[in-house]
Amino acid sequence: MPRTHDDATRLQFVSPERGLHASGVMARITAPAWEGWQPDGDFQHAIRSTMELAQQAGQQAPIVMGAIPFDTRQPSCLYVPRHYEWREPTPLPADTGDNASASLAEASDIPQEAAFKQAVRQAIANFQHSDIRKAVLSRILELRLSNAVNIDQLLMRLRRQNPGGYQFRVPMADGATLVGVSPELLLRKEGTAIRSNPLAGSAKRQADDEQDRAMAERLLASAKDHHEHRLVIEEIRQVLGPCCTSLDIPESPSLIGTSALWHLSSNLEGRIADPATTALQLACRLHPTPAVCGYPTESARKLIDLVEPFDRGLFTGMVGWCDAEGNGEWAVTIRCGSIKHDTIRLFAGAGIVEASQPDAEWAEIQAKLGTMLNAFGLDASQLATHSWCDRPADEVVS
Ligand SMILES: C=C(O[C@@H]1C=C(C(=O)O)C=C[C@H]1O)C(=O)O
């Protein structure tokens, strides 16, 4: 791949097994992924016709990569890159700590702590009068730094925090860059083999080994977290089951750890009945899972619209790639942020069920923000020293 310094057209999606590195834009696909699983729908038509154009222009094996928003009625942020290459994962260089600390000029929270906790109470009250069993509520933390962000260094630090995760970099329509390291695989397809690794149920990692182990054991024994997790697994079973000749779902979840959190995790593996179904179609069929939206999906989505004072944009959508054969890999767009010059917008959410405690859910999203904050060399206590302001929802654009 020719070297380019044009950051605005660089894309990256690195899984634990291999990394896809791309540059240059041959075509952009903005068609919304609404009902994106329909083979004859507008979205799949846009994907196929763009791939064909790339092939006619001389690309032997074009690839589509990028991100799809939480609300699939919004424009997609997908690209057919001009150049791409696969790279084997390389060992991480030692952290020299160079430029590890960002210098914070301003921070604002949307919503602020009290309003988030109130939204959790409102969601729980809503559960009593509706069929909703789970809703994922989230928060945005906007930071302004007094120095520019080096995205390559940031990605390196993110990988260090979760080498088993999915690291991504995608240029956004407004000139910002989406950057993150997701621990959650929505769907991978290779030939007829599929895999999904939903996560739901979380606990903060502890500095002390003994306390950390106790925290993990508590999560593994938590009825509330198992309930949260089961809602996700049952939904995925309903969606993928009919598309598969076999689908193995573990009877109970296991633990997975990042440097910031423990999660309940289930590794689902199966064989797809119709080999022509693409990874992107299957990912669109699954999205949004109750891990990022709630259960039942449509009612939870309405509740989120009601109580979340911002538009999620690409956050909690999906990010990844798909080739012309239908193979591909899509991760859930979490533990991430958008970066534009010195302004950073970070995102974190938590699944709310009837047994949720507002204080604990706030602590959980704080811990989730830790992944990105650590990569900037910032921590929550540093943020508390700066002025915080709540913004009216209509000022917030994604
Ligand atoms: C929404 C996020 O995470 C999701 C919610 C989880 C939970 O509620 O336990 C766990 C993993 C993710 O599916 C996030 O990290 O922002």
Ligand as a Chemical Component Dictionary entry (heavy atoms), coordinates in Angstrom:
data_LIG
# 
_chem_comp.id                   LIG 
_chem_comp.type                 NON-POLYMER 
_chem_comp.pdbx_formal_charge   0 
_chem_comp.three_letter_code    LIG 
# 
loop_
_chem_comp_atom.comp_id 
_chem_comp_atom.atom_id 
_chem_comp_atom.alt_atom_id 
_chem_comp_atom.type_symbol 
_chem_comp_atom.charge 
_chem_comp_atom.model_Cartn_x 
_chem_comp_atom.model_Cartn_y 
_chem_comp_atom.model_Cartn_z 
_chem_comp_atom.pdbx_ordinal 
LIG C1  C1  C 0 -22.964 0.397  25.689 1  
LIG C2  C2  C 0 -21.771 -0.052 26.080 2  
LIG O1  O1  O 0 -21.533 -1.367 26.422 3  
LIG C3  C3  C 0 -22.497 -2.380 26.252 4  
LIG C4  C4  C 0 -23.229 -2.618 27.501 5  
LIG C5  C5  C 0 -22.760 -3.535 28.417 6  
LIG C6  C6  C 0 -23.462 -3.673 29.756 7  
LIG O2  O2  O 0 -24.495 -3.023 29.961 8  
LIG O3  O3  O 0 -22.986 -4.423 30.632 9  
LIG C7  C7  C 0 -21.648 -4.342 28.149 10 
LIG C8  C8  C 0 -21.063 -4.302 26.926 11 
LIG C9  C9  C 0 -21.726 -3.594 25.812 12 
LIG O4  O4  O 0 -22.594 -4.449 25.142 13 
LIG C10 C10 C 0 -20.574 0.822  26.166 14 
LIG O5  O5  O 0 -19.485 0.324  26.430 15 
LIG O6  O6  O 0 -20.714 2.037  25.951 16 
# 
loop_
_chem_comp_bond.comp_id 
_chem_comp_bond.atom_id_1 
_chem_comp_bond.atom_id_2 
_chem_comp_bond.value_order 
_chem_comp_bond.pdbx_ordinal 
LIG C1  C2  DOUB 1  
LIG C2  O1  SING 2  
LIG C2  C10 SING 3  
LIG O1  C3  SING 4  
LIG C3  C4  SING 5  
LIG C3  C9  SING 6  
LIG C4  C5  DOUB 7  
LIG C5  C6  SING 8  
LIG C5  C7  SING 9  
LIG C6  O2  DOUB 10 
LIG C6  O3  SING 11 
LIG C7  C8  DOUB 12 
LIG C8  C9  SING 13 
LIG C9  O4  SING 14 
LIG C10 O5  DOUB 15 
LIG C10 O6  SING 16 
# 
